[in-house]
Amino acid sequence: MKRSRSILRASLAAASAVALALALAFGIFAGHAGAATAQGAEVLHGAHVMGVMGVRGALAPKASTANDLTYHGGVSGSGVVTGSDKVYLVYWGSQWNSNDPSGEATLQQSFFNHVGGSSWNNSVTQYCQGVAVGTVTCGSSGTHATNPLNVLGGVWFDNASAAPAHPTQSQLGSEAVRAASHFGNTTASANTHVQYVINTATRNSSSGFGTQYCAYHSSATASFGGRVAFTNMPYITDAGSSCGANFNGLGSKAGITIVGGHEFGETESDIYPNGGWLDSGGAENGDKCAWIASGQGAIQRVTMNGTSFPVQSLWSNAFNAGAGGCVQSF
């Protein structure tokens, strides 16, 4: 079945300094709930849980391509975000009206106003589509993912009425399709280079947030044809340390851009899961580098076009002479 890949949930319960160091690197993969229809019928029955992870360490990659991402053939020809590469932010429901206690909307918009063209996001440009299944290195072949400036395509406060208190996968997909229409992206081709971030208001997240996942990305089919790529983005600070608050001492709002960057980078390299770039275990470029506390690829503040944000690293097949690894710049 089609799946989307979620951001890892950090578990911070610890009884000692050693236990804390371990817990900072623990997480749960909760599955990229798969493609949803625009008509509200669930395509998938639940998420694919990949279980508790061990230490996400600073281990040096082995000198082989065994851990690398490979191309999975695309979905209807699309495997990565190409061309203009736009992100549309949707704040869904009247629950957002004068109700943003952590200022998540402002911080999120600032992040997407700066991330385009950054060295942090440049690692995605090594991945491509239009190449053979199993490809590890694109070189000059295929059509590559892009990293242009000004990726924020638009912002929509869809707040005339209340959103569902705890939206389902199909309801989120339907909202993404409405967003595509709102922004004028009403053809299949128009949606091959964009993603929609569906933000739910504080205390109105979908089931499992903070215990099974922090966010996830997926796709929905549209009545006008083709698919739309979207991210289910709950109100991240509601989950506290489970979704990145104060991770590595980066502040109570750190999870907003850590989680947002994770899903953004994954969608760029796997626009319609799971047709893009994944490793042999199904992990995407964000999954492989999530919640690293120290060493190579550790979560830190990174400057993007003059402003710094807490972000995780992304997996690069090209790093370390092709052995692969987690990088904060490329």
C-alpha positions in Angstrom: 0.0 0.0 0.0 1.0 3.6 -0.5 2.5 5.1 2.6 3.8 8.5 3.7 6.7 8.8 6.1 6.2 10.6 9.4 8.6 12.7 11.4 10.0 10.7 14.3 8.7 11.3 17.8 11.4 12.1 20.4 11.0 10.4 23.8 12.7 12.4 26.5 11.8 10.4 29.7 15.0 9.5 31.5 16.2 8.8 35.0 19.9 9.6 34.5 22.2 11.5 32.3 23.0 8.4 30.3 19.3 7.5 29.9 18.6 11.1 28.9 21.2 11.0 26.1 19.7 7.8 24.8 16.1 9.0 25.1 16.9 12.1 23.1 17.7 9.9 20.2 14.7 7.6 20.5 11.7 7.9 18.3 8.8 6.2 16.7 8.2 6.1 12.9 4.5 6.4 12.4 3.7 5.7 8.9 3.0 8.0 6.1 -0.6 7.3 6.0 -1.0 6.8 2.3 -2.9 8.4 -0.5 -6.3 9.8 0.4 -9.2 10.5 -2.0 -10.7 14.0 -2.4 -14.1 12.6 -1.8 -13.4 11.6 1.8 -13.1 7.8 1.5 -10.1 6.3 3.3 -7.7 4.5 0.9 -5.7 3.1 3.8 -6.8 1.6 7.1 -4.4 3.1 9.6 -0.7 4.0 9.6 2.3 1.8 9.2 4.2 1.8 12.4 7.9 1.0 12.2 8.6 0.8 15.9 11.0 2.2 18.4 14.5 3.3 17.2 17.8 3.0 19.0 20.4 5.7 19.3 20.5 8.0 16.3 24.2 8.5 16.6 27.1 10.1 15.0 28.4 6.8 13.6 30.4 7.0 10.5 28.7 5.5 7.4 30.2 2.4 6.0 32.2 2.6 2.7 29.4 1.3 0.5 26.0 2.3 -0.9 24.1 -0.2 1.1 22.5 2.5 3.3 21.8 4.9 0.5 18.4 6.0 -0.9 17.4 4.6 -4.2 14.8 5.7 -6.8 11.5 3.9 -6.7 10.1 4.7 -10.1 7.8 7.6 -9.2 4.0 7.8 -9.2 2.5 8.8 -12.6 6.0 9.8 -13.5 6.7 12.1 -10.5 9.2 11.1 -7.9 10.7 14.5 -6.7 9.6 18.1 -6.6 10.9 19.8 -9.8 10.7 23.2 -11.4 9.5 26.1 -9.3 9.1 24.1 -6.0 6.4 25.9 -4.1 5.0 25.5 -0.6 1.5 26.6 0.2 0.6 27.1 3.9 -3.0 26.5 5.0 -4.3 27.3 8.5 -7.4 25.2 8.6 -10.5 26.2 10.6 -11.9 29.0 12.6 -10.0 27.5 15.6 -7.1 29.6 14.3 -8.9 32.9 14.9 -6.9 34.9 17.5 -5.7 31.5 18.8 -2.0 30.9 18.1 -0.4 30.9 21.6 3.1 29.9 20.4 3.1 32.1 17.3 3.6 29.0 15.1 2.1 30.6 12.0 4.5 33.5 12.1 7.6 31.3 12.7 6.5 28.8 10.0 6.0 31.5 7.4 9.4 33.0 8.3 11.0 29.6 7.8 9.5 29.0 4.4 10.4 32.6 3.4 14.1 31.7 4.0 14.6 28.0 3.3 14.5 28.2 -0.5 18.0 28.5 -2.0 19.7 27.7 1.3 22.7 25.4 1.5 20.7 23.3 4.1 18.1 22.4 1.5 20.5 21.9 -1.4 21.1 18.2 -0.7 17.8 17.4 -2.3 19.0 18.5 -5.7 21.1 15.3 -6.1 17.9 13.3 -6.3 16.0 13.0 -9.6 13.2 11.4 -11.5 13.1 9.9 -15.0 15.8 7.3 -14.2 15.8 3.6 -13.7 14.3 2.0 -10.5 17.2 1.4 -8.1 19.3 4.3 -9.2 21.6 5.5 -6.4 23.4 8.4 -8.2 21.7 10.6 -10.8 24.7 12.5 -12.0 23.4 14.5 -15.0 20.7 12.0 -15.8 17.0 12.6 -15.2 15.2 15.7 -14.0 16.5 16.8 -10.6 14.8 18.2 -7.6 15.3 21.9 -7.3 16.2 24.4 -4.6 15.0 27.8 -5.8 14.6 31.0 -3.7 11.1 32.1 -2.7 9.5 28.7 -2.2 6.6 30.1 -0.2 3.9 30.3 -2.8 1.0 31.5 -0.6 -0.8 31.5 2.7 -4.5 30.8 3.3 -6.3 31.1 6.5 -9.3 28.9 5.7 -11.2 30.1 8.8 -14.8 30.8 7.7 -15.9 27.7 9.6 -14.5 25.2 12.1 -12.3 22.4 10.9 -12.9 18.9 12.3 -11.7 18.7 15.9 -9.6 15.7 15.1 -9.4 15.4 11.3 -9.0 12.1 9.6 -6.6 11.3 6.8 -9.2 11.7 4.1 -10.4 15.0 5.6 -6.9 16.3 5.5 -6.5 15.2 1.9 -9.8 16.9 0.9 -8.6 20.1 2.5 -5.4 19.8 0.5 -7.4 19.5 -2.7 -9.5 22.6 -1.7 -6.2 24.4 -1.2 -5.1 23.5 -4.7 -8.2 25.0 -6.1 -7.9 28.1 -3.9 -4.4 28.7 -5.1 -5.4 28.0 -8.8 -3.4 24.8 -9.1 -6.2 22.9 -10.9 -4.3 20.6 -13.3 -2.3 17.5 -12.7 0.9 19.1 -14.1 0.5 22.2 -11.8 0.7 20.0 -8.7 3.9 18.1 -9.6 6.1 20.9 -8.2 4.1 22.0 -5.1 3.2 20.9 -1.7 0.4 22.0 0.7 1.0 22.1 4.5 -2.3 21.7 6.3 -1.9 23.2 9.7 -4.4 22.3 12.4 -5.0 24.6 15.3 -3.9 24.1 18.9 -5.6 21.2 20.6 -7.2 20.2 17.2 -4.7 17.7 15.9 -5.5 14.4 14.3 -5.4 11.2 16.3 -2.0 9.9 17.4 -0.2 13.3 17.4 2.5 13.4 20.0 2.3 9.7 20.8 2.7 8.1 17.4 3.9 10.9 15.2 4.7 14.6 15.0 3.7 15.2 11.4 3.5 13.2 8.2 3.3 13.8 4.5 1.1 12.0 2.0 -0.9 12.7 -1.2 -4.6 13.0 -2.3 -6.3 12.4 -5.6 -8.2 15.4 -7.0 -11.4 15.5 -9.1 -9.5 17.7 -11.6 -7.0 14.9 -12.1 -3.6 14.0 -10.7 -2.4 14.1 -7.1 -1.7 16.8 -4.6 1.1 16.4 -2.1 0.3 17.5 1.5 1.7 17.5 5.0 -0.5 17.0 8.1 1.1 19.6 10.4 -0.4 19.5 13.9 0.2 22.4 16.4 3.7 21.2 17.2 4.2 22.9 20.6 1.1 21.1 22.0 3.3 17.9 22.1 6.1 19.6 24.1 9.3 17.6 24.2 7.8 14.7 22.4 8.1 16.8 19.2 11.2 18.8 19.8 10.6 21.4 22.4 14.0 22.3 23.9 15.8 19.6 21.9 19.5 20.2 22.3 18.7 23.4 24.2 17.2 25.1 21.1 14.2 26.5 22.8 10.5 25.6 23.4 9.6 26.4 19.7 12.4 24.4 18.1 10.2 21.6 17.0 8.2 23.8 14.7 11.0 24.2 12.2 12.7 20.8 13.0 9.5 19.0 12.1 8.5 21.4 9.3 11.9 21.0 7.7 11.8 17.3 8.0 8.6 17.0 6.0 9.5 19.7 3.5 12.8 17.9 2.6 11.1 14.5 2.4 8.3 15.7 0.1 10.9 17.3 -2.2 12.7 13.9 -2.6 9.5 11.7 -2.4 6.6 13.9 -3.6 4.0 11.1 -3.7 5.1 8.4 -1.3 6.5 5.9 -1.9 7.6 6.6 -5.5 10.6 8.7 -4.8 13.9 8.1 -2.9 13.9 5.7 0.0 16.3 3.2 1.5 15.8 -0.5 1.7 13.9 -0.2 4.9 11.5 2.5 3.6 13.1 5.5 5.2 13.3 8.8 3.4 16.0 11.5 3.6 14.5 13.0 6.8 13.8 9.7 8.6 17.4 8.6 8.3 18.6 11.7 10.1 15.9 12.5 12.7 16.6 13.4 16.3 20.4 13.2 16.1 21.6 14.8 19.3 25.4 15.1 18.7 28.1 14.5 16.1 27.7 14.5 12.4 24.2 15.7 11.4 23.2 16.8 14.8 20.2 19.1 15.1 21.3 22.7 15.4 20.6 26.2 14.4 21.4 26.8 10.7 21.5 30.2 9.0 19.3 30.4 5.9 19.4 33.5 3.8 20.4 35.6 6.9 18.1 34.1 9.5 18.8 31.0 11.7 16.4 28.2 12.5 16.7 24.9 14.4 16.7 22.1 11.9 17.7 18.5 11.6 20.1 17.2 8.9 19.0 15.4 5.7 20.5 12.3 4.2 22.9 12.7 1.3 23.9 9.8 -0.8 26.9 11.8 -2.1 28.3 12.6 1.4 31.6 11.0 2.4 32.7 10.0 -1.1 29.4 8.2 -1.8 29.2 6.3 1.5 26.3 8.6 2.5 25.4 10.4 5.6 23.5 13.2 7.3 24.4 16.7 6.3 23.4 20.2 7.3 24.7 21.7 4.1 25.5 20.5 0.6 
